[in-house]
């Protein structure tokens, strides 16, 4: 497979249209067979459910070229299962998990020329999503839906290495108790836009959201989960029913325990104890782990011992091990890598 003529090493994290995308339509109570198409544009009625009432869910994942030249995706079955949960919460029809994985495979295979070569630092980002497409004017679920998958090559999230970031404690709430914080719905991300723009305007890289009920416990940022490292090298991550169940976080916790022999714990993390941790990071698909050097709470600074120059030692080991698994340097647990034949 001849690769596209792209400056892989200087790609940004943005959208580049690729050749094919997968589309399946839900109508009259069932999904059609689905197909790969050329047209990147979507035509819908002005009253489509997604435009009126934000009835849309999505996933984010990547395809990589491994050291031995294979194209693989990372744990797509978990993305498929998470989209099922998201769809159910927004009263959308479930797209079958096996078909989800097959659609991802088909789309990546059709765009194999856009999968960046090994060693470039770039990857192929994969975006499966679903939305209500028929006209809906009363407040109710749509009757017809479209499931799609597109891909776009992206550069590394951090140019020149992962430098620790500075985050602020947000005055805004990310999600309400018994709300939709635990699913990957577009509406959750729309809610976070004002908060992140405000944080950037004030000189911060991200927000730390506290629980909206008591504002005493750490939850997550607008698009990533937290991990903390204690001074005795225990890996701790917050537990909450309003946190998105991150596949990257789940994988990091497994790697910490089973590859690095570290103690792991998912529990309530109170903001008062953040100052006592040795390291902090944000984990997600885009960057794997973003190290946090400093948290600012309305002018009061909490500086982690790992500093502002580089990842802390345990965070670095977690990052190196997980990316090593993804890139084929390190043997993966069974089922973690889906090879695109």
C-alpha positions as CSV (number, residue, x, y, z in Angstrom):
1,X,0.0,0.0,0.0
2,X,1.5,3.3,-1.1
3,X,1.0,6.0,1.4
4,X,-0.4,9.5,0.6
5,X,2.1,12.3,0.0
6,X,1.7,13.9,3.4
7,X,4.3,15.6,5.7
8,X,3.5,13.1,8.4
9,X,6.0,14.5,10.9
10,X,4.5,18.0,10.8
11,X,0.8,17.1,11.0
12,X,-1.3,19.1,13.5
13,X,-4.2,17.8,15.4
14,X,-6.9,18.7,12.9
15,X,-9.3,17.4,10.2
16,X,-8.0,16.2,6.9
17,X,-10.6,14.6,4.6
18,X,-9.8,11.0,3.6
19,X,-11.2,8.9,0.8
20,X,-14.0,6.8,2.4
21,X,-16.4,6.9,5.3
22,X,-18.9,4.3,6.5
23,X,-22.6,5.1,6.7
24,X,-25.6,3.1,8.0
25,X,-29.2,4.4,8.3
26,X,-31.8,3.4,10.9
27,X,-35.4,3.6,9.6
28,X,-38.7,1.7,10.3
29,X,-37.1,0.1,13.3
30,X,-34.0,-1.4,11.8
31,X,-30.5,-0.6,10.6
32,X,-29.7,-1.1,6.9
33,X,-26.7,-3.0,5.7
34,X,-24.4,0.0,5.7
35,X,-21.7,0.9,3.1
36,X,-18.6,2.8,2.4
37,X,-19.2,6.1,0.5
38,X,-17.1,8.8,-1.1
39,X,-19.1,11.9,-0.1
40,X,-18.0,13.6,3.1
41,X,-21.0,15.8,3.3
42,X,-24.3,15.1,5.1
43,X,-27.7,16.3,3.8
44,X,-30.5,16.5,6.4
45,X,-33.7,18.4,7.0
46,X,-33.5,21.8,8.8
47,X,-35.6,20.2,11.6
48,X,-33.4,17.2,12.1
49,X,-33.4,15.9,15.7
50,X,-29.7,16.4,16.1
51,X,-30.0,20.1,15.1
52,X,-32.9,20.8,17.4
53,X,-32.2,18.7,20.5
54,X,-28.6,17.6,20.3
55,X,-29.4,13.9,20.0
56,X,-25.9,12.7,19.1
57,X,-23.3,10.4,20.6
58,X,-19.8,9.7,19.4
59,X,-16.5,7.8,20.0
60,X,-12.9,8.5,19.5
61,X,-10.1,6.0,18.8
62,X,-6.9,5.6,16.7
63,X,-5.3,3.3,14.2
64,X,-1.5,2.8,14.4
65,X,1.2,1.4,12.3
66,X,3.2,-1.0,14.6
67,X,6.9,-1.6,14.5
68,X,6.4,-4.7,12.4
69,X,4.3,-2.9,9.8
70,X,0.8,-4.0,10.9
71,X,-2.1,-1.5,11.1
72,X,-4.0,-2.0,14.3
73,X,-6.7,-0.3,16.4
74,X,-6.7,-0.3,20.2
75,X,-9.6,-2.0,22.0
76,X,-12.4,-1.1,19.6
77,X,-14.8,-3.5,21.4
78,X,-14.8,-1.2,24.4
79,X,-15.6,1.8,22.2
80,X,-18.5,-0.2,20.8
81,X,-19.8,-1.1,24.2
82,X,-19.6,2.4,25.4
83,X,-21.5,3.7,22.4
84,X,-24.3,1.2,23.3
85,X,-24.5,2.8,26.8
86,X,-24.5,6.3,25.3
87,X,-27.2,5.5,22.8
88,X,-29.5,3.9,25.4
89,X,-29.2,7.0,27.7
90,X,-30.3,9.3,24.8
91,X,-33.1,7.0,23.7
92,X,-31.3,6.1,20.5
93,X,-31.3,2.7,18.8
94,X,-28.2,0.6,19.6
95,X,-25.8,0.0,16.8
96,X,-24.7,-3.6,17.2
97,X,-21.2,-4.0,18.8
98,X,-20.0,-6.5,16.2
99,X,-21.1,-4.2,13.4
100,X,-19.4,-1.2,15.1
101,X,-16.1,-3.0,15.1
102,X,-16.6,-4.2,11.5
103,X,-17.4,-0.6,10.4
104,X,-14.2,0.7,12.0
105,X,-12.2,-2.1,10.3
106,X,-13.8,-1.4,6.9
107,X,-13.2,2.4,7.2
108,X,-9.6,2.1,8.3
109,X,-8.8,-0.5,5.6
110,X,-10.4,1.7,2.9
111,X,-8.2,4.6,4.1
112,X,-5.0,2.6,4.7
113,X,-3.0,5.0,2.6
114,X,-3.7,7.7,5.3
115,X,-2.4,5.6,8.2
116,X,0.8,7.3,9.1
117,X,4.0,5.2,8.9
118,X,5.6,3.8,12.1
119,X,8.0,6.3,13.8
120,X,6.3,9.4,12.4
121,X,4.6,10.2,15.7
122,X,1.3,10.5,13.8
123,X,-1.8,8.3,13.9
124,X,-5.1,7.9,12.1
125,X,-7.9,9.3,14.3
126,X,-11.2,7.4,14.0
127,X,-14.5,9.0,14.8
128,X,-17.6,6.8,14.9
129,X,-20.8,8.8,15.7
130,X,-24.6,8.6,15.5
131,X,-27.3,11.2,15.4
132,X,-31.1,11.7,14.9
133,X,-31.7,12.7,11.3
134,X,-35.5,13.0,10.7
135,X,-37.5,16.2,11.5
136,X,-38.4,16.5,15.2
137,X,-40.2,19.6,16.4
138,X,-41.7,18.3,19.6
139,X,-39.3,17.4,22.4
140,X,-39.0,13.6,21.8
141,X,-36.5,11.2,20.4
142,X,-36.0,11.0,16.6
143,X,-37.4,8.1,14.7
144,X,-34.6,7.8,12.1
145,X,-30.8,7.8,12.8
146,X,-27.6,7.7,10.9
147,X,-24.4,6.0,12.1
148,X,-21.1,7.1,10.5
149,X,-17.4,6.5,10.8
150,X,-14.8,8.9,9.3
151,X,-11.0,9.0,9.7
152,X,-8.4,11.7,9.6
153,X,-4.6,11.6,10.0
154,X,-3.4,13.6,13.0
155,X,0.0,14.5,14.4
156,X,1.1,14.0,18.0
157,X,-0.9,15.8,20.5
158,X,2.3,17.3,22.0
159,X,4.8,18.8,19.6
160,X,8.3,18.4,21.1
161,X,7.3,16.2,24.0
162,X,4.7,16.2,26.7
163,X,5.5,19.2,28.9
164,X,3.5,19.4,32.1
165,X,0.5,21.7,31.9
166,X,-1.2,24.1,34.3
167,X,-4.9,23.6,35.1
168,X,-7.4,25.6,37.1
169,X,-10.2,24.6,39.4
170,X,-13.3,25.5,37.4
171,X,-16.2,27.6,38.7
172,X,-18.5,25.7,36.3
173,X,-20.0,22.2,36.7
174,X,-19.2,19.6,34.0
175,X,-22.1,17.3,34.8
176,X,-25.0,17.0,37.2
177,X,-25.7,14.0,39.5
178,X,-27.9,11.5,37.7
179,X,-27.2,13.4,34.4
180,X,-25.2,12.5,31.3
181,X,-21.6,12.8,32.5
182,X,-21.0,9.1,32.2
183,X,-21.8,8.9,28.4
184,X,-20.0,10.3,25.4
185,X,-22.7,12.7,24.1
186,X,-22.1,15.8,22.1
187,X,-24.1,17.9,24.6
188,X,-21.6,17.2,27.4
189,X,-18.8,18.7,25.3
190,X,-20.9,21.7,24.2
191,X,-21.4,22.5,27.9
192,X,-17.6,22.5,28.5
193,X,-16.7,24.9,25.7
194,X,-17.3,28.2,27.6
195,X,-15.4,26.8,30.5
196,X,-12.3,25.8,28.5
197,X,-12.3,29.1,26.5
198,X,-12.5,31.0,29.9
199,X,-9.6,28.9,31.2
200,X,-7.5,29.6,28.2
201,X,-8.2,33.3,28.4
202,X,-6.9,33.2,32.0
203,X,-3.7,31.5,31.0
204,X,-4.6,27.9,31.9
205,X,-4.4,24.8,29.7
206,X,-7.4,22.9,31.2
207,X,-10.0,22.8,33.9
208,X,-10.3,20.6,36.9
209,X,-14.0,20.0,37.5
210,X,-15.2,19.2,41.0
211,X,-18.4,17.3,41.8
212,X,-21.4,19.5,41.3
213,X,-23.2,18.2,44.4
214,X,-20.6,19.1,47.1
215,X,-17.7,20.7,45.2
216,X,-15.3,18.7,47.4
217,X,-14.3,15.9,45.1
218,X,-12.2,15.8,41.9
219,X,-14.0,14.5,38.8
220,X,-12.4,15.1,35.5
221,X,-11.6,17.8,32.8
222,X,-13.6,18.6,29.8
223,X,-12.2,15.7,27.8
224,X,-10.0,13.5,30.0
225,X,-9.9,11.6,33.2
226,X,-7.4,12.2,36.1
227,X,-4.8,9.9,37.4
228,X,-2.8,10.7,40.5
229,X,0.4,9.0,41.9
230,X,0.9,8.9,45.6
231,X,4.3,9.5,47.3
232,X,4.5,5.7,47.8
233,X,3.8,5.1,44.0
234,X,0.2,4.0,44.2
235,X,-1.9,4.9,41.2
236,X,-5.2,6.5,42.1
237,X,-8.1,7.6,39.9
238,X,-11.3,9.3,40.9
239,X,-14.6,7.3,41.1
240,X,-17.8,9.0,40.3
241,X,-21.1,8.1,38.4
242,X,-20.7,11.3,36.4
243,X,-17.2,10.6,35.0
244,X,-16.9,9.2,31.5
245,X,-15.5,5.7,31.7
246,X,-12.3,6.3,29.8
247,X,-10.8,3.3,27.9
248,X,-7.4,4.9,28.2
249,X,-7.8,5.2,32.0
250,X,-9.0,1.6,32.2
251,X,-6.0,0.4,30.2
252,X,-3.5,2.5,32.3
253,X,-4.8,1.0,35.5
254,X,-4.4,-2.5,34.1
255,X,-0.8,-1.7,32.9
256,X,0.0,-0.2,36.3
257,X,-1.0,-3.3,38.1
258,X,-0.1,-6.1,35.8
259,X,2.9,-4.8,33.9
260,X,4.5,-2.5,36.5
261,X,3.4,-4.2,39.7
262,X,2.0,-1.0,41.2
263,X,-0.9,-0.8,43.6
264,X,-4.0,0.8,42.0
265,X,-7.1,2.3,43.5
266,X,-10.3,3.8,42.1
267,X,-12.0,5.9,44.8
268,X,-13.3,9.3,45.8
269,X,-10.5,11.8,45.5
270,X,-11.1,14.8,47.7
271,X,-9.7,18.1,46.5
272,X,-8.2,18.7,49.9
273,X,-5.8,15.8,49.3
274,X,-4.6,16.8,45.8
275,X,-1.7,18.7,47.4
276,X,-0.4,15.4,48.9
277,X,0.1,13.6,45.6
278,X,3.5,13.2,44.0
279,X,2.3,13.3,40.3
280,X,-0.8,14.1,38.3
281,X,-1.9,13.4,34.8
282,X,-4.8,13.6,32.4
283,X,-5.5,10.5,30.3
284,X,-7.4,10.1,27.1
285,X,-7.2,8.9,23.5
286,X,-5.5,12.0,22.0
287,X,-2.5,12.4,24.3
288,X,-2.6,9.1,26.2
289,X,-1.3,11.0,29.3
290,X,-0.9,14.7,29.7
291,X,1.3,15.5,32.7
292,X,0.0,18.1,35.1
293,X,2.6,20.3,36.9
294,X,0.4,22.7,38.7
295,X,-3.2,23.2,39.8
296,X,-4.4,26.7,40.6
297,X,-7.4,27.1,42.9
298,X,-8.5,30.8,42.6
299,X,-4.9,32.1,43.0
300,X,-3.6,29.4,45.3
301,X,-1.1,27.1,43.6
302,X,-0.6,23.4,44.2
303,X,2.7,22.4,42.6
304,X,3.4,18.7,42.2
305,X,6.9,17.4,43.1
306,X,7.3,16.1,39.6
307,X,7.7,19.7,38.4
308,X,7.0,21.6,35.2
309,X,9.8,20.3,33.0
310,X,8.9,16.7,32.4
311,X,6.6,13.8,33.3
312,X,7.0,12.3,36.7
313,X,8.8,9.0,36.8
314,X,5.7,6.8,37.4
315,X,3.6,8.7,34.8
316,X,6.5,8.3,32.3
317,X,6.6,4.5,32.9
318,X,2.8,4.3,32.4
319,X,3.0,6.3,29.2
320,X,5.9,4.3,27.8
321,X,4.4,1.0,28.6
322,X,0.9,1.8,27.2
323,X,2.3,3.4,24.0
324,X,4.7,0.5,23.7
325,X,1.8,-1.9,23.7
326,X,0.0,0.2,21.1
327,X,3.0,0.4,18.8
328,X,4.0,-3.2,19.1
329,X,7.2,-2.8,21.2
330,X,5.6,-4.6,24.1
331,X,3.3,-7.7,24.0
332,X,-0.3,-6.7,24.4
333,X,-2.8,-8.4,26.6
334,X,-5.1,-10.7,24.6
335,X,-7.7,-8.8,22.6
336,X,-6.3,-5.4,23.1
337,X,-5.0,-4.9,19.5
338,X,-7.4,-5.4,16.6
339,X,-5.3,-6.1,13.5
340,X,-6.7,-4.6,10.2
341,X,-6.2,-7.4,7.8
